[in-house]
């Protein structure tokens, strides 16, 4: 019996190759895609640097990366990283449109029930995130997460 691979749309940390390589131990081949009627806002949690949270907003477009054929093992690690059990994020199916115009069903991390308006800041700016916080995630947070994951 073959494993059930899925498509995944990433719009924040998970769209970056160094993050994926550290987190799941491999790089994924992605392509640019867009999700209609969503935008990104800052997720503000105590003890964490701001990161991206997709929220519905009519008329907006959220650009990210579509990864096809993600393994169940990689998805399980990403679910833990995105704090699915804590209901910070939830994973659901959406349809994105690729640069070539193809509509593709895929999984995506969306706002979980534990994330309230109080946890959401201003619109998320990718360039500001990359300048101020990306290195913290790559150099400290993700290695700590992986080390804790390997202990359990």
Phi and psi in radians as a Rosetta constraint file:
Dihedral C 1 N 2 CA 2 C 2 CIRCULARHARMONIC -1.488 0.35
Dihedral N 2 CA 2 C 2 N 3 CIRCULARHARMONIC 2.671 0.35
Dihedral C 2 N 3 CA 3 C 3 CIRCULARHARMONIC -1.291 0.35
Dihedral N 3 CA 3 C 3 N 4 CIRCULARHARMONIC 2.594 0.35
Dihedral C 3 N 4 CA 4 C 4 CIRCULARHARMONIC -1.509 0.35
Dihedral N 4 CA 4 C 4 N 5 CIRCULARHARMONIC 1.814 0.35
Dihedral C 4 N 5 CA 5 C 5 CIRCULARHARMONIC -1.551 0.35
Dihedral N 5 CA 5 C 5 N 6 CIRCULARHARMONIC 2.648 0.35
Dihedral C 5 N 6 CA 6 C 6 CIRCULARHARMONIC -2.278 0.35
Dihedral N 6 CA 6 C 6 N 7 CIRCULARHARMONIC 2.824 0.35
Dihedral C 6 N 7 CA 7 C 7 CIRCULARHARMONIC -1.558 0.35
Dihedral N 7 CA 7 C 7 N 8 CIRCULARHARMONIC 2.525 0.35
Dihedral C 7 N 8 CA 8 C 8 CIRCULARHARMONIC -2.345 0.35
Dihedral N 8 CA 8 C 8 N 9 CIRCULARHARMONIC 2.321 0.35
Dihedral C 8 N 9 CA 9 C 9 CIRCULARHARMONIC -1.804 0.35
Dihedral N 9 CA 9 C 9 N 10 CIRCULARHARMONIC 2.143 0.35
Dihedral C 9 N 10 CA 10 C 10 CIRCULARHARMONIC -2.061 0.35
Dihedral N 10 CA 10 C 10 N 11 CIRCULARHARMONIC 2.413 0.35
Dihedral C 10 N 11 CA 11 C 11 CIRCULARHARMONIC -2.274 0.35
Dihedral N 11 CA 11 C 11 N 12 CIRCULARHARMONIC -0.006 0.35
Dihedral C 11 N 12 CA 12 C 12 CIRCULARHARMONIC -2.293 0.35
Dihedral N 12 CA 12 C 12 N 13 CIRCULARHARMONIC -2.227 0.35
Dihedral C 12 N 13 CA 13 C 13 CIRCULARHARMONIC -0.959 0.35
Dihedral N 13 CA 13 C 13 N 14 CIRCULARHARMONIC -0.725 0.35
Dihedral C 13 N 14 CA 14 C 14 CIRCULARHARMONIC -1.196 0.35
Dihedral N 14 CA 14 C 14 N 15 CIRCULARHARMONIC -0.150 0.35
Dihedral C 14 N 15 CA 15 C 15 CIRCULARHARMONIC -1.472 0.35
Dihedral N 15 CA 15 C 15 N 16 CIRCULARHARMONIC -0.082 0.35
Dihedral C 15 N 16 CA 16 C 16 CIRCULARHARMONIC -1.770 0.35
Dihedral N 16 CA 16 C 16 N 17 CIRCULARHARMONIC 2.246 0.35
Dihedral C 16 N 17 CA 17 C 17 CIRCULARHARMONIC -0.992 0.35
Dihedral N 17 CA 17 C 17 N 18 CIRCULARHARMONIC -0.760 0.35
Dihedral C 17 N 18 CA 18 C 18 CIRCULARHARMONIC -1.076 0.35
Dihedral N 18 CA 18 C 18 N 19 CIRCULARHARMONIC -0.566 0.35
Dihedral C 18 N 19 CA 19 C 19 CIRCULARHARMONIC -1.192 0.35
Dihedral N 19 CA 19 C 19 N 20 CIRCULARHARMONIC -0.853 0.35
Dihedral C 19 N 20 CA 20 C 20 CIRCULARHARMONIC -1.079 0.35
Dihedral N 20 CA 20 C 20 N 21 CIRCULARHARMONIC -0.748 0.35
Dihedral C 20 N 21 CA 21 C 21 CIRCULARHARMONIC -1.046 0.35
Dihedral N 21 CA 21 C 21 N 22 CIRCULARHARMONIC -0.754 0.35
Dihedral C 21 N 22 CA 22 C 22 CIRCULARHARMONIC -1.223 0.35
Dihedral N 22 CA 22 C 22 N 23 CIRCULARHARMONIC -0.756 0.35
Dihedral C 22 N 23 CA 23 C 23 CIRCULARHARMONIC -1.275 0.35
Dihedral N 23 CA 23 C 23 N 24 CIRCULARHARMONIC -0.846 0.35
Dihedral C 23 N 24 CA 24 C 24 CIRCULARHARMONIC -1.973 0.35
Dihedral N 24 CA 24 C 24 N 25 CIRCULARHARMONIC 0.003 0.35
Dihedral C 24 N 25 CA 25 C 25 CIRCULARHARMONIC 1.358 0.35
Dihedral N 25 CA 25 C 25 N 26 CIRCULARHARMONIC 0.248 0.35
Dihedral C 25 N 26 CA 26 C 26 CIRCULARHARMONIC -2.717 0.35
Dihedral N 26 CA 26 C 26 N 27 CIRCULARHARMONIC 2.810 0.35
Dihedral C 26 N 27 CA 27 C 27 CIRCULARHARMONIC -1.662 0.35
Dihedral N 27 CA 27 C 27 N 28 CIRCULARHARMONIC 2.598 0.35
Dihedral C 27 N 28 CA 28 C 28 CIRCULARHARMONIC -2.006 0.35
Dihedral N 28 CA 28 C 28 N 29 CIRCULARHARMONIC 2.449 0.35
Dihedral C 28 N 29 CA 29 C 29 CIRCULARHARMONIC -1.424 0.35
Dihedral N 29 CA 29 C 29 N 30 CIRCULARHARMONIC 2.106 0.35
Dihedral C 29 N 30 CA 30 C 30 CIRCULARHARMONIC -2.098 0.35
Dihedral N 30 CA 30 C 30 N 31 CIRCULARHARMONIC 2.907 0.35
Dihedral C 30 N 31 CA 31 C 31 CIRCULARHARMONIC -2.403 0.35
Dihedral N 31 CA 31 C 31 N 32 CIRCULARHARMONIC 2.601 0.35
Dihedral C 31 N 32 CA 32 C 32 CIRCULARHARMONIC -1.124 0.35
Dihedral N 32 CA 32 C 32 N 33 CIRCULARHARMONIC 2.398 0.35
Dihedral C 32 N 33 CA 33 C 33 CIRCULARHARMONIC -2.560 0.35
Dihedral N 33 CA 33 C 33 N 34 CIRCULARHARMONIC 2.873 0.35
Dihedral C 33 N 34 CA 34 C 34 CIRCULARHARMONIC -2.309 0.35
Dihedral N 34 CA 34 C 34 N 35 CIRCULARHARMONIC 2.429 0.35
Dihedral C 34 N 35 CA 35 C 35 CIRCULARHARMONIC -1.941 0.35
Dihedral N 35 CA 35 C 35 N 36 CIRCULARHARMONIC 2.191 0.35
Dihedral C 35 N 36 CA 36 C 36 CIRCULARHARMONIC -1.441 0.35
Dihedral N 36 CA 36 C 36 N 37 CIRCULARHARMONIC 2.593 0.35
Dihedral C 36 N 37 CA 37 C 37 CIRCULARHARMONIC 1.142 0.35
Dihedral N 37 CA 37 C 37 N 38 CIRCULARHARMONIC 0.567 0.35
Dihedral C 37 N 38 CA 38 C 38 CIRCULARHARMONIC -2.389 0.35
Dihedral N 38 CA 38 C 38 N 39 CIRCULARHARMONIC 2.702 0.35
Dihedral C 38 N 39 CA 39 C 39 CIRCULARHARMONIC -2.389 0.35
Dihedral N 39 CA 39 C 39 N 40 CIRCULARHARMONIC 3.042 0.35
Dihedral C 39 N 40 CA 40 C 40 CIRCULARHARMONIC -1.952 0.35
Dihedral N 40 CA 40 C 40 N 41 CIRCULARHARMONIC 2.385 0.35
Dihedral C 40 N 41 CA 41 C 41 CIRCULARHARMONIC -2.166 0.35
Dihedral N 41 CA 41 C 41 N 42 CIRCULARHARMONIC 2.860 0.35
Dihedral C 41 N 42 CA 42 C 42 CIRCULARHARMONIC -1.290 0.35
Dihedral N 42 CA 42 C 42 N 43 CIRCULARHARMONIC 2.299 0.35
Dihedral C 42 N 43 CA 43 C 43 CIRCULARHARMONIC -1.618 0.35
Dihedral N 43 CA 43 C 43 N 44 CIRCULARHARMONIC 2.126 0.35
Dihedral C 43 N 44 CA 44 C 44 CIRCULARHARMONIC -2.011 0.35
Dihedral N 44 CA 44 C 44 N 45 CIRCULARHARMONIC 1.864 0.35
Dihedral C 44 N 45 CA 45 C 45 CIRCULARHARMONIC -2.128 0.35
Dihedral N 45 CA 45 C 45 N 46 CIRCULARHARMONIC 2.454 0.35
Dihedral C 45 N 46 CA 46 C 46 CIRCULARHARMONIC -0.990 0.35
Dihedral N 46 CA 46 C 46 N 47 CIRCULARHARMONIC 2.312 0.35
Dihedral C 46 N 47 CA 47 C 47 CIRCULARHARMONIC 1.497 0.35
Dihedral N 47 CA 47 C 47 N 48 CIRCULARHARMONIC -0.001 0.35
Dihedral C 47 N 48 CA 48 C 48 CIRCULARHARMONIC -2.177 0.35
Dihedral N 48 CA 48 C 48 N 49 CIRCULARHARMONIC 2.586 0.35
Dihedral C 48 N 49 CA 49 C 49 CIRCULARHARMONIC -1.310 0.35
Dihedral N 49 CA 49 C 49 N 50 CIRCULARHARMONIC 2.642 0.35
Dihedral C 49 N 50 CA 50 C 50 CIRCULARHARMONIC -0.986 0.35
Dihedral N 50 CA 50 C 50 N 51 CIRCULARHARMONIC 2.483 0.35
Dihedral C 50 N 51 CA 51 C 51 CIRCULARHARMONIC -2.436 0.35
Dihedral N 51 CA 51 C 51 N 52 CIRCULARHARMONIC -3.108 0.35
Dihedral C 51 N 52 CA 52 C 52 CIRCULARHARMONIC -1.571 0.35
Dihedral N 52 CA 52 C 52 N 53 CIRCULARHARMONIC 2.489 0.35
Dihedral C 52 N 53 CA 53 C 53 CIRCULARHARMONIC -2.345 0.35
Dihedral N 53 CA 53 C 53 N 54 CIRCULARHARMONIC 2.183 0.35
Dihedral C 53 N 54 CA 54 C 54 CIRCULARHARMONIC -1.355 0.35
Dihedral N 54 CA 54 C 54 N 55 CIRCULARHARMONIC 2.285 0.35
Dihedral C 54 N 55 CA 55 C 55 CIRCULARHARMONIC -2.326 0.35
Dihedral N 55 CA 55 C 55 N 56 CIRCULARHARMONIC 2.528 0.35
Dihedral C 55 N 56 CA 56 C 56 CIRCULARHARMONIC -1.100 0.35
Dihedral N 56 CA 56 C 56 N 57 CIRCULARHARMONIC 2.391 0.35
Dihedral C 56 N 57 CA 57 C 57 CIRCULARHARMONIC -2.753 0.35
Dihedral N 57 CA 57 C 57 N 58 CIRCULARHARMONIC 1.920 0.35
Dihedral C 57 N 58 CA 58 C 58 CIRCULARHARMONIC -0.965 0.35
Dihedral N 58 CA 58 C 58 N 59 CIRCULARHARMONIC 2.402 0.35
Dihedral C 58 N 59 CA 59 C 59 CIRCULARHARMONIC 1.465 0.35
Dihedral N 59 CA 59 C 59 N 60 CIRCULARHARMONIC -0.100 0.35
Dihedral C 59 N 60 CA 60 C 60 CIRCULARHARMONIC -1.712 0.35
Dihedral N 60 CA 60 C 60 N 61 CIRCULARHARMONIC 2.834 0.35
Dihedral C 60 N 61 CA 61 C 61 CIRCULARHARMONIC -2.276 0.35
Dihedral N 61 CA 61 C 61 N 62 CIRCULARHARMONIC 2.322 0.35
Dihedral C 61 N 62 CA 62 C 62 CIRCULARHARMONIC -1.894 0.35
Dihedral N 62 CA 62 C 62 N 63 CIRCULARHARMONIC 2.096 0.35
Dihedral C 62 N 63 CA 63 C 63 CIRCULARHARMONIC -1.715 0.35
Dihedral N 63 CA 63 C 63 N 64 CIRCULARHARMONIC 2.484 0.35
Dihedral C 63 N 64 CA 64 C 64 CIRCULARHARMONIC -2.809 0.35
Dihedral N 64 CA 64 C 64 N 65 CIRCULARHARMONIC -2.751 0.35
Dihedral C 64 N 65 CA 65 C 65 CIRCULARHARMONIC -2.053 0.35
Dihedral N 65 CA 65 C 65 N 66 CIRCULARHARMONIC 2.364 0.35
Dihedral C 65 N 66 CA 66 C 66 CIRCULARHARMONIC -1.742 0.35
Dihedral N 66 CA 66 C 66 N 67 CIRCULARHARMONIC 2.144 0.35
Dihedral C 66 N 67 CA 67 C 67 CIRCULARHARMONIC -1.936 0.35
Dihedral N 67 CA 67 C 67 N 68 CIRCULARHARMONIC 2.176 0.35
Dihedral C 67 N 68 CA 68 C 68 CIRCULARHARMONIC -1.715 0.35
Dihedral N 68 CA 68 C 68 N 69 CIRCULARHARMONIC 2.506 0.35
Dihedral C 68 N 69 CA 69 C 69 CIRCULARHARMONIC 1.225 0.35
Dihedral N 69 CA 69 C 69 N 70 CIRCULARHARMONIC 0.699 0.35
Dihedral C 69 N 70 CA 70 C 70 CIRCULARHARMONIC -1.277 0.35
Dihedral N 70 CA 70 C 70 N 71 CIRCULARHARMONIC 2.340 0.35
Dihedral C 70 N 71 CA 71 C 71 CIRCULARHARMONIC -1.275 0.35
Dihedral N 71 CA 71 C 71 N 72 CIRCULARHARMONIC 2.693 0.35
Dihedral C 71 N 72 CA 72 C 72 CIRCULARHARMONIC -1.012 0.35
Dihedral N 72 CA 72 C 72 N 73 CIRCULARHARMONIC -0.632 0.35
Dihedral C 72 N 73 CA 73 C 73 CIRCULARHARMONIC -1.144 0.35
Dihedral N 73 CA 73 C 73 N 74 CIRCULARHARMONIC -0.780 0.35
Dihedral C 73 N 74 CA 74 C 74 CIRCULARHARMONIC -1.125 0.35
Dihedral N 74 CA 74 C 74 N 75 CIRCULARHARMONIC -0.734 0.35
Dihedral C 74 N 75 CA 75 C 75 CIRCULARHARMONIC -1.109 0.35
Dihedral N 75 CA 75 C 75 N 76 CIRCULARHARMONIC -0.658 0.35
Dihedral C 75 N 76 CA 76 C 76 CIRCULARHARMONIC -1.104 0.35
Dihedral N 76 CA 76 C 76 N 77 CIRCULARHARMONIC -0.712 0.35
Dihedral C 76 N 77 CA 77 C 77 CIRCULARHARMONIC -1.157 0.35
Dihedral N 77 CA 77 C 77 N 78 CIRCULARHARMONIC -0.773 0.35
Dihedral C 77 N 78 CA 78 C 78 CIRCULARHARMONIC -1.092 0.35
Dihedral N 78 CA 78 C 78 N 79 CIRCULARHARMONIC -0.668 0.35
Dihedral C 78 N 79 CA 79 C 79 CIRCULARHARMONIC -1.026 0.35
Dihedral N 79 CA 79 C 79 N 80 CIRCULARHARMONIC -0.753 0.35
Dihedral C 79 N 80 CA 80 C 80 CIRCULARHARMONIC -1.166 0.35
Dihedral N 80 CA 80 C 80 N 81 CIRCULARHARMONIC -0.738 0.35
Dihedral C 80 N 81 CA 81 C 81 CIRCULARHARMONIC -1.088 0.35
Dihedral N 81 CA 81 C 81 N 82 CIRCULARHARMONIC -0.669 0.35
Dihedral C 81 N 82 CA 82 C 82 CIRCULARHARMONIC -1.467 0.35
Dihedral N 82 CA 82 C 82 N 83 CIRCULARHARMONIC 0.098 0.35
Dihedral C 82 N 83 CA 83 C 83 CIRCULARHARMONIC 1.015 0.35
Dihedral N 83 CA 83 C 83 N 84 CIRCULARHARMONIC 0.841 0.35
Dihedral C 83 N 84 CA 84 C 84 CIRCULARHARMONIC -1.064 0.35
Dihedral N 84 CA 84 C 84 N 85 CIRCULARHARMONIC -0.813 0.35
Dihedral C 84 N 85 CA 85 C 85 CIRCULARHARMONIC -1.085 0.35
Dihedral N 85 CA 85 C 85 N 86 CIRCULARHARMONIC -0.540 0.35
Dihedral C 85 N 86 CA 86 C 86 CIRCULARHARMONIC -1.477 0.35
Dihedral N 86 CA 86 C 86 N 87 CIRCULARHARMONIC -0.049 0.35
Dihedral C 86 N 87 CA 87 C 87 CIRCULARHARMONIC 1.110 0.35
Dihedral N 87 CA 87 C 87 N 88 CIRCULARHARMONIC 0.498 0.35
Dihedral C 87 N 88 CA 88 C 88 CIRCULARHARMONIC -1.273 0.35
Dihedral N 88 CA 88 C 88 N 89 CIRCULARHARMONIC -0.839 0.35
Dihedral C 88 N 89 CA 89 C 89 CIRCULARHARMONIC -2.057 0.35
Dihedral N 89 CA 89 C 89 N 90 CIRCULARHARMONIC 2.822 0.35
Dihedral C 89 N 90 CA 90 C 90 CIRCULARHARMONIC -2.312 0.35
Dihedral N 90 CA 90 C 90 N 91 CIRCULARHARMONIC 2.708 0.35
Dihedral C 90 N 91 CA 91 C 91 CIRCULARHARMONIC -1.865 0.35
Dihedral N 91 CA 91 C 91 N 92 CIRCULARHARMONIC 2.306 0.35
Dihedral C 91 N 92 CA 92 C 92 CIRCULARHARMONIC -2.511 0.35
Dihedral N 92 CA 92 C 92 N 93 CIRCULARHARMONIC 2.924 0.35
Dihedral C 92 N 93 CA 93 C 93 CIRCULARHARMONIC -1.634 0.35
Dihedral N 93 CA 93 C 93 N 94 CIRCULARHARMONIC 2.312 0.35
Dihedral C 93 N 94 CA 94 C 94 CIRCULARHARMONIC -2.315 0.35
Dihedral N 94 CA 94 C 94 N 95 CIRCULARHARMONIC 3.017 0.35
Dihedral C 94 N 95 CA 95 C 95 CIRCULARHARMONIC -2.058 0.35
Dihedral N 95 CA 95 C 95 N 96 CIRCULARHARMONIC 2.215 0.35
Dihedral C 95 N 96 CA 96 C 96 CIRCULARHARMONIC -1.972 0.35
Dihedral N 96 CA 96 C 96 N 97 CIRCULARHARMONIC 2.860 0.35
Dihedral C 96 N 97 CA 97 C 97 CIRCULARHARMONIC -2.053 0.35
Dihedral N 97 CA 97 C 97 N 98 CIRCULARHARMONIC 2.222 0.35
Dihedral C 97 N 98 CA 98 C 98 CIRCULARHARMONIC -1.377 0.35
Dihedral N 98 CA 98 C 98 N 99 CIRCULARHARMONIC 2.987 0.35
Dihedral C 98 N 99 CA 99 C 99 CIRCULARHARMONIC -1.054 0.35
Dihedral N 99 CA 99 C 99 N 100 CIRCULARHARMONIC -0.486 0.35
Dihedral C 99 N 100 CA 100 C 100 CIRCULARHARMONIC -1.475 0.35
Dihedral N 100 CA 100 C 100 N 101 CIRCULARHARMONIC -0.045 0.35
Dihedral C 100 N 101 CA 101 C 101 CIRCULARHARMONIC 1.671 0.35
Dihedral N 101 CA 101 C 101 N 102 CIRCULARHARMONIC 0.031 0.35
Dihedral C 101 N 102 CA 102 C 102 CIRCULARHARMONIC -1.302 0.35
Dihedral N 102 CA 102 C 102 N 103 CIRCULARHARMONIC 2.334 0.35
Dihedral C 102 N 103 CA 103 C 103 CIRCULARHARMONIC -1.605 0.35
Dihedral N 103 CA 103 C 103 N 104 CIRCULARHARMONIC 2.195 0.35
Dihedral C 103 N 104 CA 104 C 104 CIRCULARHARMONIC -2.261 0.35
Dihedral N 104 CA 104 C 104 N 105 CIRCULARHARMONIC 2.218 0.35
Dihedral C 104 N 105 CA 105 C 105 CIRCULARHARMONIC -1.326 0.35
Dihedral N 105 CA 105 C 105 N 106 CIRCULARHARMONIC 2.375 0.35
Dihedral C 105 N 106 CA 106 C 106 CIRCULARHARMONIC -2.715 0.35
Dihedral N 106 CA 106 C 106 N 107 CIRCULARHARMONIC 2.855 0.35
Dihedral C 106 N 107 CA 107 C 107 CIRCULARHARMONIC -1.455 0.35
Dihedral N 107 CA 107 C 107 N 108 CIRCULARHARMONIC 2.661 0.35
Dihedral C 107 N 108 CA 108 C 108 CIRCULARHARMONIC -2.687 0.35
Dihedral N 108 CA 108 C 108 N 109 CIRCULARHARMONIC 2.575 0.35
Dihedral C 108 N 109 CA 109 C 109 CIRCULARHARMONIC -1.548 0.35
Dihedral N 109 CA 109 C 109 N 110 CIRCULARHARMONIC 2.129 0.35
Dihedral C 109 N 110 CA 110 C 110 CIRCULARHARMONIC -2.113 0.35
Dihedral N 110 CA 110 C 110 N 111 CIRCULARHARMONIC 3.026 0.35
Dihedral C 110 N 111 CA 111 C 111 CIRCULARHARMONIC -1.032 0.35
Dihedral N 111 CA 111 C 111 N 112 CIRCULARHARMONIC 2.158 0.35
Dihedral C 111 N 112 CA 112 C 112 CIRCULARHARMONIC -1.503 0.35
Dihedral N 112 CA 112 C 112 N 113 CIRCULARHARMONIC 2.960 0.35
Dihedral C 112 N 113 CA 113 C 113 CIRCULARHARMONIC -1.184 0.35
Dihedral N 113 CA 113 C 113 N 114 CIRCULARHARMONIC -0.364 0.35
Dihedral C 113 N 114 CA 114 C 114 CIRCULARHARMONIC -1.455 0.35
Dihedral N 114 CA 114 C 114 N 115 CIRCULARHARMONIC -0.156 0.35
Dihedral C 114 N 115 CA 115 C 115 CIRCULARHARMONIC -1.646 0.35
Dihedral N 115 CA 115 C 115 N 116 CIRCULARHARMONIC 2.072 0.35
Dihedral C 115 N 116 CA 116 C 116 CIRCULARHARMONIC -1.928 0.35
Dihedral N 116 CA 116 C 116 N 117 CIRCULARHARMONIC 3.050 0.35
Dihedral C 116 N 117 CA 117 C 117 CIRCULARHARMONIC -0.982 0.35
Dihedral N 117 CA 117 C 117 N 118 CIRCULARHARMONIC -0.554 0.35
Dihedral C 117 N 118 CA 118 C 118 CIRCULARHARMONIC -1.150 0.35
Dihedral N 118 CA 118 C 118 N 119 CIRCULARHARMONIC -0.407 0.35
Dihedral C 118 N 119 CA 119 C 119 CIRCULARHARMONIC -1.545 0.35
Dihedral N 119 CA 119 C 119 N 120 CIRCULARHARMONIC -0.079 0.35
Dihedral C 119 N 120 CA 120 C 120 CIRCULARHARMONIC -1.887 0.35
Dihedral N 120 CA 120 C 120 N 121 CIRCULARHARMONIC 2.220 0.35
Dihedral C 120 N 121 CA 121 C 121 CIRCULARHARMONIC -1.724 0.35
Dihedral N 121 CA 121 C 121 N 122 CIRCULARHARMONIC -2.644 0.35
Dihedral C 121 N 122 CA 122 C 122 CIRCULARHARMONIC -1.171 0.35
Dihedral N 122 CA 122 C 122 N 123 CIRCULARHARMONIC 3.079 0.35
Dihedral C 122 N 123 CA 123 C 123 CIRCULARHARMONIC -0.988 0.35
Dihedral N 123 CA 123 C 123 N 124 CIRCULARHARMONIC 2.373 0.35
Dihedral C 123 N 124 CA 124 C 124 CIRCULARHARMONIC -1.334 0.35
Dihedral N 124 CA 124 C 124 N 125 CIRCULARHARMONIC 2.209 0.35
Dihedral C 124 N 125 CA 125 C 125 CIRCULARHARMONIC -1.863 0.35
Dihedral N 125 CA 125 C 125 N 126 CIRCULARHARMONIC 1.985 0.35
Dihedral C 125 N 126 CA 126 C 126 CIRCULARHARMONIC -1.092 0.35
Dihedral N 126 CA 126 C 126 N 127 CIRCULARHARMONIC -0.714 0.35
Dihedral C 126 N 127 CA 127 C 127 CIRCULARHARMONIC -1.132 0.35
Dihedral N 127 CA 127 C 127 N 128 CIRCULARHARMONIC -0.702 0.35
Dihedral C 127 N 128 CA 128 C 128 CIRCULARHARMONIC -1.114 0.35
Dihedral N 128 CA 128 C 128 N 129 CIRCULARHARMONIC -0.765 0.35
Dihedral C 128 N 129 CA 129 C 129 CIRCULARHARMONIC -1.029 0.35
Dihedral N 129 CA 129 C 129 N 130 CIRCULARHARMONIC -0.820 0.35
Dihedral C 129 N 130 CA 130 C 130 CIRCULARHARMONIC -1.092 0.35
Dihedral N 130 CA 130 C 130 N 131 CIRCULARHARMONIC -0.699 0.35
Dihedral C 130 N 131 CA 131 C 131 CIRCULARHARMONIC -1.250 0.35
Dihedral N 131 CA 131 C 131 N 132 CIRCULARHARMONIC -0.711 0.35
Dihedral C 131 N 132 CA 132 C 132 CIRCULARHARMONIC -1.725 0.35
Dihedral N 132 CA 132 C 132 N 133 CIRCULARHARMONIC -0.542 0.35
Dihedral C 132 N 133 CA 133 C 133 CIRCULARHARMONIC -2.197 0.35
Dihedral N 133 CA 133 C 133 N 134 CIRCULARHARMONIC -0.380 0.35
Dihedral C 133 N 134 CA 134 C 134 CIRCULARHARMONIC -0.980 0.35
Dihedral N 134 CA 134 C 134 N 135 CIRCULARHARMONIC -0.840 0.35
Dihedral C 134 N 135 CA 135 C 135 CIRCULARHARMONIC -1.048 0.35
Dihedral N 135 CA 135 C 135 N 136 CIRCULARHARMONIC -0.637 0.35
Dihedral C 135 N 136 CA 136 C 136 CIRCULARHARMONIC -1.037 0.35
Dihedral N 136 CA 136 C 136 N 137 CIRCULARHARMONIC -0.781 0.35
Dihedral C 136 N 137 CA 137 C 137 CIRCULARHARMONIC -1.132 0.35
Dihedral N 137 CA 137 C 137 N 138 CIRCULARHARMONIC -0.801 0.35
Dihedral C 137 N 138 CA 138 C 138 CIRCULARHARMONIC -1.252 0.35
Dihedral N 138 CA 138 C 138 N 139 CIRCULARHARMONIC -0.677 0.35
Dihedral C 138 N 139 CA 139 C 139 CIRCULARHARMONIC -1.517 0.35
Dihedral N 139 CA 139 C 139 N 140 CIRCULARHARMONIC -0.477 0.35
Dihedral C 139 N 140 CA 140 C 140 CIRCULARHARMONIC -2.175 0.35
Dihedral N 140 CA 140 C 140 N 141 CIRCULARHARMONIC -1.023 0.35
Dihedral C 140 N 141 CA 141 C 141 CIRCULARHARMONIC -1.159 0.35
Dihedral N 141 CA 141 C 141 N 142 CIRCULARHARMONIC -0.842 0.35
Dihedral C 141 N 142 CA 142 C 142 CIRCULARHARMONIC -1.193 0.35
Dihedral N 142 CA 142 C 142 N 143 CIRCULARHARMONIC -0.772 0.35
Dihedral C 142 N 143 CA 143 C 143 CIRCULARHARMONIC -1.024 0.35
Dihedral N 143 CA 143 C 143 N 144 CIRCULARHARMONIC -0.693 0.35
Dihedral C 143 N 144 CA 144 C 144 CIRCULARHARMONIC -1.113 0.35
Dihedral N 144 CA 144 C 144 N 145 CIRCULARHARMONIC -0.733 0.35
Dihedral C 144 N 145 CA 145 C 145 CIRCULARHARMONIC -1.072 0.35
Dihedral N 145 CA 145 C 145 N 146 CIRCULARHARMONIC -0.816 0.35
Dihedral C 145 N 146 CA 146 C 146 CIRCULARHARMONIC -1.131 0.35
Dihedral N 146 CA 146 C 146 N 147 CIRCULARHARMONIC -0.705 0.35
Dihedral C 146 N 147 CA 147 C 147 CIRCULARHARMONIC -1.100 0.35
Dihedral N 147 CA 147 C 147 N 148 CIRCULARHARMONIC -0.744 0.35
Dihedral C 147 N 148 CA 148 C 148 CIRCULARHARMONIC -1.138 0.35
Dihedral N 148 CA 148 C 148 N 149 CIRCULARHARMONIC -0.672 0.35
Dihedral C 148 N 149 CA 149 C 149 CIRCULARHARMONIC -1.109 0.35
Dihedral N 149 CA 149 C 149 N 150 CIRCULARHARMONIC -0.709 0.35
Dihedral C 149 N 150 CA 150 C 150 CIRCULARHARMONIC -1.254 0.35
Dihedral N 150 CA 150 C 150 N 151 CIRCULARHARMONIC -0.374 0.35
Dihedral C 150 N 151 CA 151 C 151 CIRCULARHARMONIC -1.293 0.35
Dihedral N 151 CA 151 C 151 N 152 CIRCULARHARMONIC -0.535 0.35
